[in-house]
Amino acid sequence: MKAKILFLSLFLITGFLKSHAQEQPSAAKVIETAAAQAKKEKKKVLLMFHASWCSWCKKMDKQMASAELKKLFDDNYVITHLTVQERGEKEKLENPGAEELLAKYKADKSGIPFFVILDAKGNLLEDSFNAKGENLGCPATPEEVAEFRKMLKNTSKLTDKQLDLIAETFTVKK
């Protein structure tokens, strides 16, 4: 009898823990949701691959969300994230399928942040590789920021003045 109660208790506890585990949405679901919103709002999707430990990822998010730039990005892009490259206990933060998608974009060995800009149908318009095939990550040097500016110009309705403000904000001052 005690064995049955113990077995039943373990079974119920396991079921409870599984049902309350925070599983992240799949990469496909994240993109599907963002693309639907982009279509409805006539925008592009700016999809960023990031991780909880990535300081450059946090810097890029902070810059895009700054008081000066948030409206510019929000008016032109549905910004969404996929979590990749976590370690240990934090692996549960990863979106299923995100690593495979990162590999599809040939960025699995390029470092993060890595971003792509997609149209509302999910077609790739731009990625964060520069002309030399290097990942811009969070653009910071004048050369990286110039490449980023060009990508934004190609995929948005941002004016030159707005693009200049973005470039000024992203360029690291020495």
N, C-alpha and C positions, 0 to 999 in steps of 0.2 A: 504494500500500500504506500509506504514512504517513497519507494522508487517511482511509483506512478505519479505521485504528487510532485516529486522533484523533477521528473521528466516533463510533466505538464507545465510546471513553473518555468523551466528553462525554455521550453517551446514558446510560451507566451512572452517571455522577456525578449527572446530573439526576434519574434515577430514584431513586438513593440519597437525595438531598437531599429529594425530594418524599415519600418513604416515611418519612423521619425528621423531617419538619416536624411541629411540635406543633400540630395543629389542635384547637381547642377544641370541646367538644361543642355541638351546636345548642341554642338556647333551648328548643325543644320537648323535647329529650331531658333537659335539666336539670330541667324542670318535671315531666316524666313520671316520672323517677326519684324526685324529692322527693315527688310526690303518692302514689306507690306506698308509699313509706316512711311517709308521713303516714297513709295508710289502714290500714296494718298496725299502726301504733303509736297509732291514734286521736288524731291531732294535726292541727293546721293547718300550712300552709306559709307561712313568712315569706320572701318573695322580695325580695331587695334588688338594685337596679340600682346598680352602682358602677364605679369606674375606679381604676387604679393610682395616679394623681396626686391623687385626691380625699381631702383631709385629713379632711373631715367624714365621709366613708364609713369611713375608718379609725377615727375617734373612735367612731362608732356601733358598729362591730364590737367595738372594745375594751371599750366599756361593757357590751354584751350578753354578752361573754365574761369579764367580771370575776368574781372569786371570789364576790361577793355575788349576782350575777344569772344566771350561766351555767345553773345547775340550773333556775331558774324558767323561762327561755326554752326550755331543752332539754326540760323536762317538758311543754311546751305546743305547741312549734313545731318543725318541721323547717326549719332556717334554710339557705337556699341563695342563691347569688349569680349574677347575670348581668353580665358585663363589657361596658360600652358607652362610647362617647365617648372612646376612646383616640386618640392622634395618632401619626403617623409610624411608626416601627419597632414601637411598642407596639400598633398596630392588630391585630396577630396574636393578641393576648390576648382580643379580643372574641369573644363567643359568636355564631355565625351566627344571624340572626333576632332577636337581642335588641333591636336598634334598632327594628325593626318592631313588636315587642311593646311597647316603651316608647311608641311612637306610638299603638298600639291603646289603651293606658291613658291617652291624651291627656297624656302627661308628657314628650314629646320636647323640649319647650322649657321645662321646669320646673326643670331642674337636678337634680343628684344629691347625695347619695343619694336615691333614690326607692324606696319599698317598697310592696308589695301583700301582703295576707294572703288566701290562697286556702284553700278547703276541699280535702278529699282528692280531689275530682273535678276540681279546677282552676278551680272557680267563684270569682269575685271576691267577697270578703266586705268588705274594707276596702282603702283606698289611703291614701297619705300626704298627700292633699290635706286641708286644714282646711276649716272651714265656709265660708270666704271663697274657696275654690278655689285656695289657695296651697300649694305643696309644703312640708311640715314639714321635709324633709331629715332631718338628725339633730336631733331635738327638743332644745332647750336653754333657751328662755325658759319662764317659768311657763305662759304661754298655750299654747305648742307642746307642752309636756310634758303638760298637761291633756288636750289633744286625743289625744295618743299613748296616754295612760292609758285614755281612753275606748275607743279602738280595741282595745287589748289586753283590756279588760274584756269587750267585745262578742264576742271571738273565742277566749277561753281560759277556763280554770278557775282563774285566778289570784284569790286572795283580795284583799280591800281592803288588808290589811296588806302583802301582797306587791306589789301595785300601788303602794302608797305608797313602798315601798323603791325600786322602779324609778323612780318619779317623782323621788325625792330624788337618786338617782344621776345621772339625766339633766339635772336642772336645774342650770344654770351658776350658781355662787355668785359674787356680786359683792363 
